[in-house]
Amino acid sequence: MPQDRPSAAELLAAIADFLREEAIPALDRSEPRLGFQMRVAVNSLAILEREARLGPEADRREHERLQTLLSRDGTLGELNRALAQELRTGQRDERDAALMAHLDATIADKIAIANPKWR
């Protein structure tokens, strides 16, 4: 139901904003340990928000790359397991430019969700 507002990503962002702007400053003054734990919780909410917003498109791109790389169809999970099997058996390794390009793109998408400030 992507047309419904607010979206899951918008709700998560609103909760994180409230906690960051209102709860953390109050906790920092009264309970610094809880202020730290709240920062961890807010960071987790931010990751969930980015996953809700960016994850489906990242999964679609990864799925397309895997279909091309492996020359077969399947679910994202099935294709990842097939790639893992090829890596375990030595059918593919770091000398495979297409594999390395796929891994680089997949990792970049995951970092954009987990910690976009990293790059």
DODOTI-508868 format. One line per field, with one value per residue (C-alpha): x, y, z; residue in three letters. Coordinates in steps of 0.25 Angstrom, whole numbers, always signed. Layout:
N
u <- [X;...]
v <- [Y;...]
w <- [Z;...]
residuo <- [ala;...]
This chain:
119
u <- [+0;+10;+0;-4;+2;+9;+18;+26;+38;+32;+27;+40;+47;+37;+39;+54;+53;+45;+54;+66;+61;+53;+56;+71;+74;+65;+71;+85;+82;+75;+80;+93;+93;+79;+83;+93;+84;+74;+84;+86;+71;+70;+81;+74;+61;+69;+74;+60;+55;+66;+63;+48;+51;+64;+63;+53;+61;+74;+68;+63;+76;+84;+74;+76;+91;+90;+81;+91;+104;+98;+90;+78;+65;+61;+58;+68;+71;+72;+82;+90;+91;+95;+106;+111;+112;+120;+129;+131;+134;+144;+136;+137;+147;+153;+158;+144;+142;+127;+126;+134;+126;+113;+119;+124;+110;+103;+112;+110;+95;+96;+105;+95;+85;+94;+103;+101;+112;+123;+126]
v <- [+0;+10;+21;+21;+33;+34;+22;+13;+21;+34;+29;+23;+37;+45;+36;+37;+52;+53;+44;+52;+66;+64;+51;+51;+65;+62;+49;+55;+65;+55;+41;+41;+26;+26;+37;+28;+16;+26;+30;+15;+13;+26;+20;+7;+15;+22;+9;+4;+16;+15;+1;+3;+14;+9;-6;-10;-3;-9;-23;-21;-17;-28;-38;-33;-34;-48;-53;-47;-52;-66;-67;-72;-68;-70;-62;-53;-63;-75;-67;-63;-77;-81;-71;-75;-89;-85;-77;-89;-99;-89;-87;-72;-64;-50;-51;-50;-36;-37;-44;-32;-22;-29;-29;-15;-10;-19;-14;+1;-1;-8;+3;+14;+7;+4;+16;+26;+35;+24;+28]
w <- [+0;-4;-6;+8;+16;+25;+19;+28;+25;+28;+42;+45;+41;+50;+62;+61;+59;+72;+80;+75;+77;+90;+97;+96;+101;+113;+116;+114;+125;+135;+131;+122;+121;+116;+106;+100;+99;+93;+82;+79;+78;+69;+60;+59;+55;+44;+38;+38;+31;+20;+18;+16;+7;-1;+1;-9;-20;-15;-15;-29;-34;-27;-32;-47;-45;-40;-51;-61;-53;-51;-65;-58;-51;-36;-24;-18;-7;-17;-25;-14;-9;-23;-23;-9;-14;-26;-17;-8;-19;-25;-38;-36;-29;-28;-42;-48;-51;-52;-39;-33;-39;-34;-20;-20;-24;-14;-3;-7;-6;+8;+13;+8;+17;+29;+30;+18;+24;+23;+8]
residuo <- [met;pro;gln;asp;arg;pro;ser;ala;ala;glu;leu;leu;ala;ala;ile;ala;asp;phe;leu;arg;glu;glu;ala;ile;pro;ala;leu;asp;arg;ser;glu;pro;arg;leu;gly;phe;gln;met;arg;val;ala;val;asn;ser;leu;ala;ile;leu;glu;arg;glu;ala;arg;leu;gly;pro;glu;ala;asp;arg;arg;glu;his;glu;arg;leu;gln;thr;leu;leu;ser;arg;asp;gly;thr;leu;gly;glu;leu;asn;arg;ala;leu;ala;gln;glu;leu;arg;thr;gly;gln;arg;asp;glu;arg;asp;ala;ala;leu;met;ala;his;leu;asp;ala;thr;ile;ala;asp;lys;ile;ala;ile;ala;asn;pro;lys;trp;arg]
